[in-house]
């Protein structure tokens, strides 16, 4: 905004921590201090040089250390009231005729949007004074706002002076004011001359302005959390809770135009978080990293799926890399993520980019970024890239229009289908499949998996029927996720006709699900167990298996029976890939439908996974049910149960905190042997049984999972988790009792 604005922060309140702990305003809160949050919330409203801080003599140096030297500082020598504190800035404000925002240093929970709303309303209404108010149910010690029948503000009555009738009013004066600097200073000087009281209060001045006939307006808060000030240690702890809770607010990043990576890349809603503007900023950050590391000559590969804006995003990305003198290979058509992953590793590119939101609903899109070996970026890398992206502006992006880039040869278009198909077929016994004469039905869920999988299966002489294979970016009106509900059409058609196997892939073809010859949905936990047994015992390959902590422990039993190891890692295929390299593992997989094997790409591959399942059926000559019985004779059975529980931001803070502070010793009556908080909370029980609570990184849900000796026990564990969560959800902002007192012998593992 071009209209002048100065901001006055009152930080001379002398609120001290007990036992000489210093000023409350300078206590740590999250990643900075209380005062630091107040100033951070003012970013974008005014330049640092237009910030004035009123400090007490004893806290000036500490405040300067916290905020730096750019703001102007004035001293209130004696605590003579908030109005007196404002008057201390009169010298700095001399000759200034613009607007002044006044707020307190103990209000770190005011949202930046609320402060912008206060400023915007003040100027649009051409008001002389605009108050920040809130209607809250709590009886807080704030002044009450009194209005007439038409809604006009009549007065602010301090709680200490309010009658019972006024105390019943729920509209509070929050204590942030927009006013002309000249107006407030003149009013304060008038009060100073007329009143010999020990303190000159800012609210007294506001009351005088209200009664003087000036145009007064208000901007109302609707989040009761914003009203809370910091008056003691309990307030400080509650503020920390609220700030953590806000981090988990659904779509926070999109609303604030931030790029944030999850377990499988960046995903956001199209038109809100996923925009071409953010695509270009993110690609500029990746280009900057390439240039810093001096690997421009390695270039990048850019691919895309069938979602809305995927192709346009790939083209925009290519323009940015070309603009930064980085050679770019743009895929000639929509392609599966594993193909892009393979091409990245084949060429040894600096990065590979796949524009996709995988199995998310059709209104989402996103980006997966691969290293030159085909592995996903790790958490510390994505955090650094996201931070740089969010600091960039449109003017920071360097790009070269695509037609010029193609003409200059800095961007080239290429098809990797044949190389990728050859790589998959090299790992599959095609001759065994040819001899089996299998009849298959496949559902690519309107995604990008058909061309490559059809090529592999047709060359293996399978009779293949595809459903849901046309280009439909709405994915038939549902998420392209290969779960039981989404596979109803596949199951119905398989049961009506005679097929040996049903296969389904998600939207970008890196995950699969299978249905046996009778139309039974086979858990991917079972698929992983069968494939590990098949690779080890039938193909004669050796090595460990890697799974994430949400995947079946039957793999552990099978590995032990085969004389191998099973390695557990956090959720996210990047962790599986890293562990496979570290341990030279044979197979890596996750219960959600992704796998790869040693010698193939370092990412999950639905095309290869489908082909190896078909090979297993063909070579063994056994039905899925027969294979299951064969493996269960070695391992015994475990039964899984899962449920998603609606999660609030408060729960995302409170539940992990309570589980870490007071870990459970029993679950549904069964002793807990150890606990892991490495990714959510996992409670390990006897005999490979377990229960887990883990918040989704992309949805407002808490995922509950369990595995036990019987279906009934698994359901009992889930029911216990639900009961535990429900109790904690009700108490998420209050003190809680521990679930069960943990015995002193319990082991807590951060694996």
N, C-alpha and C positions, 0 to 999 in steps of 0.2 A: 504494500500500500504506500502511496506517495504522501499521504497526510502524515505530518510529524507525530511521533509517539515516543514518549519516554516512560520507563517503568521504574517504580520505586518499590524495593523489597525491604520490609521492616524486619531486621534481624537483631534488634537490640533488646529482645524481650527478657534476657537473663534467666531463661529456663535451664536449669542445671540438672545433670544426672546426679543421683545419690552418690555419696562417698567420693566426691571430687572427680567425677567422671567427665567433666567438661559440659559445654552447652549442648542441649538436646538437638539443636539445629545442625550441629556438626557431627552427630553420631552416624555411624555406618548404617546405610539402608540399601540393601541390594548391592549393586555394583558401584555406588558412590555414597554420598551423605544425604541427609534430609534436605539441606539447603541446595545441594547439587541437583537433586530431583526438581526442586522448585525452579531453578534457573534453566534446567534442561527443558522443562515444559514451556518455557518462554521462547524457545528457538523459533525463528521465523516471524515473530511479532515485531521485533526491533533488533538493531545491531547491538553488540556487546557494549559499545561506547555509549549507548543510550540507556544503559542499565545503571541505576543508582542504588547502592546498598547502605542502609543505615545500620551501623554496628555499635556495640558497646565497646568501651575502651579495651577491656581485657580480651575480647574475641577478635579484634581487627586483624591481627597477624594470621590467625588460624583461618579466617574467612578469606583473606587475600591468598593464602596458600591453596585453599580449595578452589577459588574462582579465577585466580590469575590477576593480572594488573589492568586489564581492559576496562572493567566497570569502574565507575566513580564511587568513592567511599566517603561517607560522612560519619561523624561520631555523635552519639547521644551520650553526653557525659553522665547524666543522672537519669534513672528510669522515671520520667515524669509523664508517661502516658503515650499512647500511639499518635495522638494529634501532635504532641510536642515532637515526636520522632519525625513526623512529616515536615514540620517547620525547620528541622535541621538541614533539610535539602534546599531551603529557600535561596541560598546563595548560588548554588549550581543551577537552579531553575530561573534565576533572574533574567528577565527579557524573553523567556520562552513562553509562547502563547498557544502551544499545541496541547494535545491530549496527554493525560497522565494515567497510567494503570498503577493502582496501589494494591499490594497484596502482602500477606505475611509469610515469613520464612519457615513457618511450621505447617504449611499446607502442601505437602509433596504429592498428594493424591488428586489434585485438580488435573483434569485431562487437558492436554493442549487444545483439543477441539472445543472445550468449554470456554477457555480463555479467548480463543478466536471468535466464538459465538458472542461473548460479551462485547468484544471490540466491534464486531460487525453490527450488532444490534444498536449499540451506542451511536454509531455513525449514520446508519440508515434512518434512525429515528430522530437524528439531529438533537439528541438529548443533552442536557447540561450535566446530568449525573445518571449513571446506570449501575445498578446493584447486581451482584451475583446472589441469587436466592435458591432455596431448595425446599421442597415439600417432602418431609421424611416422617415415618411413624414414630421414631425414637424421640424420647424427651431429652434432647441434647442441650447443653448450657450455652445456647446462642441467643442473640437478640431475635425477637419476633417481629415479623413484618405485618403491620396493620394497614388494611385497605378499606376504602369506602364501598358502597353498594355497587358502584360502577367498575370497581377493580383498581381505582387510582390509589397509589401508595400514599398513606397519610403520615406514617411514622414508623420508627424502629424503636422498640421497647426492649431494653436490656432485661435479661431473665431475672436479675436481682431486683429489678424495679417493677416487674410485671405482676398484675393481679392474677387471680386464678383464672379469670375469663381469658386474659391475654395469653397466659401459659398454655391454654388449650389450643391456641393457634398453631398450626403445623408448618407454616412457611417461615423459614429461618433466614437470617442475614448471614451469609457464608463468610463475608469479610474480604471481598475483592471488589474494587470500585474503579469505574471509568469516569473521569471527570477532567474538565479543563484545569490545567495547573494553576492558572491565575485565579480561577473561581475558588478552588479549595484553599489556596494560601491566604486569600483575602478573608475567607470565612474563619479560618483558624486564628488569624491575627485578631479578628474581632472578638472571638471567644476568649483569647488570651488576655485582652484588655478588660473584658467585662467580668471575668470569673477568677477568683483568687483560689480556686480549688487546687489541691496538691497535684492532681493529674489533669492533663488536657487530653481528653479521649477523642479519637477520630470519629466514633459513632455520635458524639455530641455535635460535632460539626456537620455530619451527614443529616442529623435530625434538624439542624438549623436550616440547611439547604432545602430540605423537604418542605419546611414551613414557609419558606421565603417566596414560593410561587414559581420556582424554576421548573423546567421540564425534567421530570424524573421518570426513568423507566427501569426495567429489570430483565435479566436473562436467567432462566430457571434451569437448574440441574435436575436430572432424573435418576442419577446414580447416587444412592445414599453413601456409597463408599467415598465419594469425592469430598464430602463434607467433613470427614474426620481430620482433625488436626493432631499434632504430636505434643502431648502434655506430660507424658510419663513413659516408663518402659513398656507398659502394657500396650499403649498406643503405638509405640515403635514396632513391637512384635506384630500387631494387627496390620500395620501398614506394610510390613514385609510380606505378610500373607496375601494382602490385596494385590500388591504389585506382581507377585508370582502368579496369582490367579489370572490377572490380565494377560499374561503371556500365553495362556491357554485359551483365550477367548476365540471362539470359532471365527475364522476368516479375518483375524486381526491383521495378518501380513498383507492380504489383498486390499483391505480398506486403507491401509497406510502405504499402499503401493510398494510393498517390500517383496523381494524375492527370498524365499526360504526353502531349503532342501529338506526332504524327509528321508526315509530309509531307502527309497528307490529313485531319488532324483527330485526335481522341482515339479510340483503340480499345483495348479490353481484354476479357478473358474474363468472361463473365456469371457473377455470383456471387462473383467474386474482385475484380478491379479495377473491372469495370462493375457498380456497385450503385446503387440509388436514393439512398443516402446520398451517394455521390460525385456523382451527377447534381445533387442539390440544392446541394451545396457549389459545384460548378462554375457553376451558374446564379446563385448568390448572388454569386460573383466577377464574373460578367458584369453582373449588376444593379448592383453597386457601381461598375463602370466607366461604365455608362450614367449613373448619378446624378452621379458626379464630373464628367462631361462635360456635364451639364445637358441631355441629349437624351431625357428620359423620354417626352415627348409623341410622339416618333417611334415608340415602342413596339417590339415584337418579333413575329416570326412563328415559330411552332413547328410543325414537321412531323415525320413519322416513316414508316418503312418497315414491312415485314412480319415483322421479326425478333422473337424473344422479348424482352419488356420494352420494345419501342420505343414502343408506345402509352402504356403506363404511365409511361414516362420523359417523354414529351411532356406528359402531364397533370401530373406532378410538377414539371416545369420551369415550366409555366404557373402553378402555384400559387405558386412562388417569385417570379416576376416580378410577379404580382398582389399578393403580400404586400409588394412594394417599390413599389407604386403605379405600375407600368409597364404601360400597356395592352398586351394580348397577343391575337394572332390565332392560334387553334389550328386546324390543318387538320382538316377534317371526316372524313377517312379517310386510309389509308396512301397515300403519294404519292411519285413519283420525286424524287430529289434535285434535278434540273434545274428541276422545277416549283417547288420551294421556293425555289431560287436566284432564279428569275424573279420570284416573288411578292415576295421581299425587295426586289429592285431596283424593281419596279413601285410599291410603297408607300413606298420610301425609308426602310425601318425602320432602327432603330439596329443591330439584329442579326437575322439569320435563322438558325434552328437546324434541322438535319436529323438526327434520330436514326437512325443507320445505321452498319454496319461495312462497307458497300460489298461487295467481293468476298471478304471474309474468311470462314473457315469458320463454320458456324451457331452454334457455342458462343461467338462473339464478338458484341459490339455496340459502339457508339461514337457520336460526335457530330461533325458538321461545322458550323462556325460561319462565317457570311458577314457581310461588311460590308453597309452599306446599298446599295452599288452591285452587290452580288452576288458580289464577290470574296472568296476565303478570307482569313482573318487571316494576316498575315505572321509569320515566326519570332519576332521580338522581341515581338510582341503575344501570341502563344500562350505564350511563356515567362513573361511577366508574369502572364497570367491563371492559368496552372498554378501558379505560385508562390503567388499569393494564395489559390487554391483549397486548396492543401495546408496552408495556415496556418489555415484556417477549421475550426471545430468544429461539431457539430450545433446547439449553442446559438446560434451566429452566424447560422444560417439563418432568414430571415423568410419565412413563407408564409401564404397564405390558402386555405382549403379550396376545391376546385374548384366545388362547388355554390354556395357563397357568392359566389365570383368571377364565375361565370356569371350569377347573379341580379343582381349589382351592375353587370354590363356591363363590368367591367374586363378580363374574358376573353370573347372572342367566337369563335364557330365559323364557319369560312368555307371554301368550296370554290373553288379557283382553276383547276380543270381547263379550263373554257371559255376563260378569258383566256389561259392558257398555250398551248393548242392553236391558238388564233387567232394567237398570236405566232409559233409555228413555221410555220404555214401561210402567213403573210405573207412568209416568207423562202423559200418553196418554190414552184416553178412547178407548181401543182396541175393546171392544164389539160394541160400536156405529159404528166404522169403518167397522167391520165385517158385520153388518146388511145392510150397504149401498151398498155393492157390486160394489165398484168403479173400473173404468178402468183407469190406469195411464200410462204415458210415462215419462221416466226419462233419463236425460243426465248427467252422472257423469264427462264428459269431460276428459275421459281417466285417471281420478284421482283415489283416494282411497276410495270414498264414497259408491261404489256399495254394497259390502258385508254386511255392517251393515244396510244400508237403505233397501236393498232387504229383509234382515231377518225380519226387523220390519214390512214392508208392506205385505210381504207374510204371516206372522203370523197373520196379520189383515185381511187376506183373500182378499186382493186387487189383481186385475189382472194387473201385471206390465210388461211393455216392456222397456228394456234398450237399448240405443244406445251409441256408443262411450265408450264402457265399457272394452275393452281389455287394456292390459298394453302397453302403448306407451309413453315413456318419452319425445317425441317430441310434444305430445298433438295435433297431427294432424296438426302441423305446425303453431299453433297460441297460444296465451296466454289462459290458462284455466280459463278464467274469465266469469262468467255467465251474460254477457251483451247481448243486443238485437242482435248485429251483429253475435255473436258467437252462438246464438240460432236459426239460420235460419233453420238448418236441423231438429231440434226438432219441430219448428213451421210448417214446410212443412209436416212432417210426421203426426203430430197431425191433420192438416187440411184435409189430405187425408183419414184418418181413424177416427173412433169415439172414443175419449178419454174424460174423465171428467176433466182432469187436466194434465198439463205438468210441470215437475219440472227439474231444473238444479242445479248443485253444482259446486263450483270451485275446483281446483286441490287437495286441502287438506281437502275439505268438511266442511269448517266452514262457508261458505256463500252460499246463494241460490238465485234463481230467479224463477218466476212462469209464466205460460202461461195459460189463461183460456180456456174453452171448444171450443171457436171460434178461438183460435190461437192468441188472443190479449196478447201482452206482458204487464204484470201488474207491474207498478213501485213499487219498494220495499217500498217507502214511503207509498203507498196505502196498501201494505201488513201489515206494522207495525200498521197502523191505524185500519185496520180490525181486526187484532189479539188482539190489546188492547181492543177494543170494545167487542170482543168475550169472552176474558178471564174475563172481568169485568162484562158484562151484561148477558152472557149465562152461563159461569161456576161459576159466582158468587164470583170471587176472587177480593180482594180489594188491592189498593196500587198505588203509583205514577208510572209514566213512565219516563225513562231516555233516552235522545237522544243526539247525538252530534250536534254541531252548523251548520252542513251541512245537517241536516235532517229536514223534514217537520214540519212546525208550526201548521198543522192540528192536530197533537198530543196535542199541547197546548190547542187548542180549545176543543178537545174531553175530555181531562183531566178536564178542567174547567166545561164542561157540566156534567161530572160524579162526580163532587165534589172532584176531586183529583188534584195533582200537577204534573207539567212537569218540569223536571230538565235538564238544558242544560250544556253540558261539551265539552271540546276540542275533536278534532278528535283523534281516538285511542281507541280500545275497553277496554283497561286497565282503562281509565277514566270512561267509562260506568260502568264497574264492580265495581270500587271503590265507585261510587255514588249509585249504587244499594245496596251495603252493608250499606252505611251510612244512606240511607233513607228507607231501607227495601222495595225497589221498587218492583212492580209486574213484569214489563217488561223493558228490556233495548235493544235498537237497533240502527242501523245506516243505512243510505240510501243506502250504498254500498252492503247490503245483509246479514248483521250479526245480530243475536239476541240471547238472552237467557231469561229465566224467573227465578223468585225467587224459590229457592229450587233445581235448577239445577247447572251446572258448572258456574264458573265466567269467562267464555269466550264464544265467539260466537260458535254456533253449528248448522251446516247445516242439520245434520241428524234429530235432534229434531225439527228444524224449519220446515222441510218438513213434518214430522209426525203431528205436531200441525196444519199446514195448511190443511192437509188431514182430520184431525178430525173436523176442523171448517166446511168444505164442507159437510162432512157426517152428522154431528149433526144438522146443520141448515137446510139441505135439499135445500139450495139456491145456485144459481149460483153466481160466483164472482161479476158479474155486478149487481145482485140483492142485494147482501150484500153491495156493494159500495153505491147504492142509499139509503139504510137504514141508513148508517152511515152519509152520506152527508146531510141527512135531519136534523141531529143534529148539524153538524159542518159547513155546507156550503163547498164550494170548494176553493182550492188554486191550482195554476198551476205552475209547476216547469220548469226551463230551465237551461241547463248546457252547458259549452263549455270549451275546453282546449286551452290555448293560449301559443304558444312557448315562452319559457322564457330563457333569457340569465343570466349569473351570475351578470351582472351589474344591471339588473332589480330586482333581488332578494335583492339587497341592496337599490337601489334608490326608488323603489315604496313604500315599507313599511315605509321608512324614510319620504317620502313626505306625505303619508297618516296620519302619526302620527303628523307631524309638522303642517300641514294645512288640517285638516279633512274636508270632503265635507259636505256642508249643504243641498245639493239637489242631487238627482240621477234621471236623465232623467226628471227633472222638479218636482219630488216628494220630499217633505221635509224629511230630515233625523231626526229621533227622538233621537237616541243615536247610539254610535259606540263602538264596542269591538275590541280590538287588541290581545285578549287572544290566538288566533290561526289564523294567517292571519288577515284580516280586514273584519268585518261584519257590514253592515250598516242597521240598523233597521228602517223600515218605518211604517206608520200607517196600522192598520187592519191586523197585522201579516205578512205583506209583508217585504221582505228583499233582500239584494244583498250582495254578498260575493266575495272576492278575497283571494285566499289561494294558496301558492306555494306547489307543491308536494314535499314530502321528499325523493322520490325515482326516480323521472323522471324530466327532464328539462322542465316542463310545469307549467303554472299558471292556476289554476282551477277557472273558473268563474261560479258562481251559483246564481240563483235568484228564488224567489217564489212570486207570485202575484195573484191578483183577477181574472185575465184573461190571456190566453196564449199570447195575444198581448202585454199586459203590462210586462209579464215576459221576452218576447223577447226584448222589449224596454229597460229593465234594463240591459240585457246582452249586447245589442248593445252599451249602454252608457259605461258600464265597458270596453268593447273592445276599444272604442274610447279613453277613459281615459288612458288605458294601452298603447295604440299605441303612444299617445302623450308623455307619460312619458318614454317609451322605446326609443324614438328618442332623448330625452333630459337627458338620464340617467346619463350622466357624466357632465352635465352642470346645471346651476341654472335654476329653474323652477318657473312658476307662480302657485299659489294655484288653485285647481279645481274650487272652489267657496268659497268666504270668509265665514267662519263659523260664525253664529250668536252667540252672547255672551250667549244665553240661552241653547246652545247645551250641552247635557250630554255626556261625554266620559266614557265608562265603561270598566274596565279591570276585567272581570268577571272570 
